[in-house]
Amino acid sequence: MEKKIITQLRKIVGESAVLTSKEDLNAYSYDGTTTWAHTPDVVVLPTTAQQVSQIMKLADENRVPVTPRGAGTNVSGGSIPIKGGIVLCTTRMDKILDINKTNLTATVEPGVILQDFNLELAKQGLFYPPDPQSFLGCTIGGNVAENAGGPYCVKYGVTKQYVLGLEVVLANGYIMKLGGVTVKNRTGYELAMLFTGSEGTLGVITKITLRLLPKPPADKTVMAVFDDMAIGGQAVSSIMASGVVPAKIEFVDNFVIRRIEEMTPMGLPVEAKALLLIQSDGSPASVEAESKQIVDILKKNGAKEVKVAKDAAEAAMYWKMRSAGFAAVFGAAHTVLAEDVAVPRDKLADFINKLEEISARTGFFISYLGHAGDGNLHPSIFTDIRNKEEFDRAQETMAEIFRTAMALGGVLSGEHGIGLEKQRFLKDAMDPVALNLMRKIKGILDPNNTLNPGKIWEEERV
Ligand SMILES: Cc1cc2nc3c(=O)[nH]c(=O)nc-3n(C[C@H](O)[C@H](O)[C@H](O)COP(=O)(O)OP(=O)(O)OC[C@H]3O[C@@H](n4cnc5c(N)ncnc54)[C@H](O)[C@@H]3O)c2cc1C
């Protein structure tokens, strides 16, 4: 990159907000995936939308790629600067600008860490449900850009169900305002939704207004042990068919149970083939009734053991185990391929059976973890990218897992996005006319392909 660009960036954001040392650039070269890395030429840490606008204008005019980045926890390669250029990191835009208890809304800057936001809301008895299990580190800007989900989404929906308004800086530097602070808004096309889940390819999100809920007064967690994974999957379908919609239904397999027990012993049933963790929330009376109904359904549907957490501490221990699950999987091998498919919730048991067949045939062990209540599983394969022959076979096995999910009416990505990881499958996963329309939208909003180039669209990858 030309030196004059870096000089200009220093003028825009100040000396201390421009990083160019080898160590700093390395720190921004990777994300939560284990297969991708690429160093940027420079990292900038703006603090205002005006600065973001000037950075975008400078980059666009000089054809310098810009990769927006929050905390870099995504698991699809989205925040890797695959074509070099500028990483525009929002972590210094970290103010909660407003929490309005009467309107049940909050307005935040994109770099606010989800957990910090949740702690502030809790002080006022408020609740923002989308809960990606990276909540200790991920940013709300990254959540909106990925349309993130999490355990609570069974009952409460994903990030897009809470986005009311956005401020977005376009590739040419224009600061655009979309939506507002009302829960209803039927003014023209839903453009705020277009940017929600756009993976940093259409604009840089600089302000977000979110819908909130009052914190449910009570909750209860039930843990069910299964000695067959598919029976566990069938139990999820039975709960959903019963008329009860729990707040969360999560699935953890034996591999994850053992990994967690090794790292943090908490007395988990290490012989269990699978665990379901289910949480009900609402008024104390409804939680009591719902939990009883869930326990009955689980017992009738093959659970070997069903335990109701006796208090908040026991429930918190189970949920801590679940939130550590993904890290346990990612730390288990040099290279971990983690799928993110979602299947219809009545097809979960079929999907698990088919995955077991694939595992037996290909010889790859498959670990399962995920948001079972949404039909969103993360089947993971352990391999080593340095062993080309094995890595190629692992990738082909992943492709088969994806095709299997699609054949059951599922989708390529439930929550992690396309990024770099899933580009090669996109054309098989979408209507070609819809795909072409998406490309045209990208072309209109970012004609010079400045924003996050190389992502989503396969042929643009270097
Ligand atoms: C242990 C672990 C558990 C996880 N659990 C879940 C889960 O339960 N559910 C789930 O959905 N995901 C999960 N994830 C994935 C990840 O945490 C989410 O995708 C999260 O939303 C990413 O936020 P981030 O701040 O880290 O964004 P980053 O990883 O930095 O960026 C993600 C994408 O958003 C773009 N982006 C970031 N900020 C902006 C912005 N301000 N404007 C425009 N584009 C932007 C980037 O270019 C990139 O494409 C998990 C990841 C890990 C490591």
The ligand as a Gaussian input file, in Angstrom:
#p B3LYP/6-31G(d) Opt

LIG

0 1
 C      -16.734000     -19.741000      20.789000
 C      -17.625000     -19.166000      19.728000
 C      -19.008000     -19.327000      19.845000
 C      -19.854000     -18.787000      18.865000
 N      -21.200000     -18.959000      19.001000
 C      -22.036000     -18.402000      18.096000
 C      -23.449000     -18.567000      18.248000
 O      -23.949000     -19.202000      19.173000
 N      -24.230000     -17.973000      17.306000
 C      -23.725000     -17.251000      16.261000
 O      -24.506000     -16.720000      15.463000
 N      -22.399000     -17.104000      16.106000
 C      -21.538000     -17.642000      16.992000
 N      -20.185000     -17.477000      16.841000
 C      -19.669000     -16.702000      15.694000
 C      -19.390000     -15.193000      15.984000
 O      -19.100000     -14.958000      17.327000
 C      -20.533000     -14.301000      15.508000
 O      -20.633000     -14.363000      14.089000
 C      -20.416000     -12.828000      15.920000
 O      -21.575000     -12.164000      15.491000
 C      -19.185000     -12.126000      15.350000
 O      -19.018000     -10.879000      16.002000
 P      -17.602000     -10.134000      15.963000
 O      -17.723000      -8.854000      16.687000
 O      -16.542000     -11.036000      16.441000
 O      -17.460000      -9.845000      14.406000
 P      -16.240000     -10.169000      13.437000
 O      -15.896000     -11.604000      13.527000
 O      -15.155000      -9.186000      13.621000
 O      -16.914000      -9.866000      12.021000
 C      -17.935000     -10.693000      11.532000
 C      -18.392000     -10.177000      10.154000
 O      -19.059000      -8.951000      10.316000
 C      -18.401000      -7.899000       9.606000
 N      -18.467000      -6.739000      10.503000
 C      -18.043000      -6.662000      11.796000
 N      -18.348000      -5.447000      12.284000
 C      -18.974000      -4.749000      11.298000
 C      -19.529000      -3.454000      11.183000
 N      -19.528000      -2.593000      12.196000
 N      -20.084000      -3.087000      10.011000
 C      -20.130000      -3.945000       8.965000
 N      -19.617000      -5.176000       9.002000
 C      -19.057000      -5.580000      10.162000
 C      -17.010000      -8.414000       9.305000
 O      -16.510000      -7.872000       8.110000
 C      -17.245000      -9.904000       9.177000
 O      -17.691000     -10.230000       7.895000
 C      -19.306000     -18.057000      17.771000
 C      -17.928000     -17.891000      17.667000
 C      -17.086000     -18.446000      18.622000
 C      -15.604000     -18.239000      18.473000

